[in-house]
Amino acid sequence: MSTTIAIKRIYEAPSKNDGLRVLADRLWPRGLKKEAAAIDEWAKDLAPTTELRKWFDHDPEKWTGFQKKYEEELKQNPALNEFLKKHADTRKITLLYAAKDELHNQAIVLREILKAHR
């Protein structure tokens, strides 16, 4: 069975088509109430480390370096395999992120890693 993995800003309205809504940020999104977020799971442990997040600082110039460093973090992270096992039978996962930049954020990297392990 294949899993569809989408990405979406947490500030966008939840949709019944989102499937399992997983917040992939280490920090709770600013100004958002937990009820409004409508998440099924907060995967803090899959988010980039605080050090990597601060280094990247959403600077598009650092995007390639961020991708490589984050992929390395995930390879060493036991939470990745736990997540994959836990959701092996999930048909649709939407990774949620808070960043304003829709082209340079951790959900993009995480989606590719999850797809590669399916």
C-alpha positions in Angstrom: 0.0 0.0 0.0 1.3 3.4 -0.9 1.1 6.4 1.3 0.5 9.9 0.0 2.5 12.5 1.9 1.5 16.1 1.5 2.8 19.3 3.1 0.9 22.3 4.3 1.3 25.4 6.4 -0.3 24.8 9.8 -2.0 28.2 9.4 -4.1 26.9 6.5 -7.5 25.6 7.4 -7.7 21.9 8.2 -9.3 19.7 5.5 -10.9 16.3 5.7 -8.6 15.4 2.8 -5.5 16.0 5.0 -5.6 12.5 6.4 -3.2 12.2 9.4 -2.1 15.7 10.3 1.4 15.7 11.7 3.1 18.9 13.0 6.8 18.6 12.0 8.1 21.5 14.0 10.0 21.5 17.3 8.4 24.7 18.5 4.6 25.3 18.7 3.5 27.7 16.0 3.1 31.3 17.1 -0.4 32.6 17.7 -2.1 29.3 17.0 -4.4 27.6 19.5 -4.1 23.8 19.8 -7.7 23.4 18.9 -7.4 25.4 15.7 -4.3 23.4 14.7 -6.4 20.2 14.6 -3.3 18.0 14.6 -3.3 14.3 15.2 0.4 14.1 16.2 3.2 16.5 17.1 6.4 14.9 15.8 8.8 17.2 17.6 11.5 14.5 17.5 11.5 14.4 13.7 12.0 18.2 13.5 15.5 19.6 13.0 17.5 20.1 16.1 17.4 23.5 17.7 21.1 24.1 16.7 20.3 23.3 13.0 17.1 25.3 13.0 19.0 28.4 14.4 21.9 27.9 11.9 19.5 27.7 9.0 17.3 30.6 10.1 15.2 30.2 7.0 18.0 31.6 4.8 17.5 30.4 1.2 21.2 30.7 0.7 21.7 28.0 3.3 19.0 25.7 1.9 21.3 23.1 0.3 23.4 22.9 3.4 20.3 22.6 5.5 18.9 19.8 3.4 22.1 17.8 3.8 22.5 18.4 7.5 18.9 17.6 8.2 19.0 14.4 6.2 22.1 13.4 8.3 20.2 14.2 11.5 17.3 12.0 10.4 19.6 9.1 9.5 20.9 9.1 13.0 17.4 9.7 14.6 15.6 6.6 16.0 12.3 8.6 15.9 12.3 8.2 12.1 12.0 4.4 12.2 9.5 4.6 15.0 7.3 7.0 12.9 7.6 4.8 9.8 6.6 1.7 11.8 3.7 3.5 13.6 2.3 4.8 10.3 3.1 2.0 7.9 -0.6 1.5 7.2 -1.6 5.2 7.0 -2.8 6.1 3.5 -2.5 9.9 3.7 -0.2 12.0 5.9 0.0 15.8 5.8 3.1 17.2 7.3 2.4 20.6 8.8 5.0 23.4 9.3 4.9 27.0 10.5 7.6 28.6 8.3 6.5 31.4 6.0 8.7 30.1 3.2 6.9 27.4 1.3 9.9 26.5 -0.8 12.6 26.2 2.0 11.3 24.4 5.1 11.9 21.1 7.0 8.6 19.5 5.8 9.9 19.4 2.3 13.1 17.5 3.4 11.1 15.2 5.8 8.6 14.3 3.1 11.4 13.2 0.7 13.0 11.1 3.4 9.7 9.5 4.4 9.0 8.7 0.7 12.4 7.1 0.3 11.7 4.8 3.2 8.3 3.6 2.0 
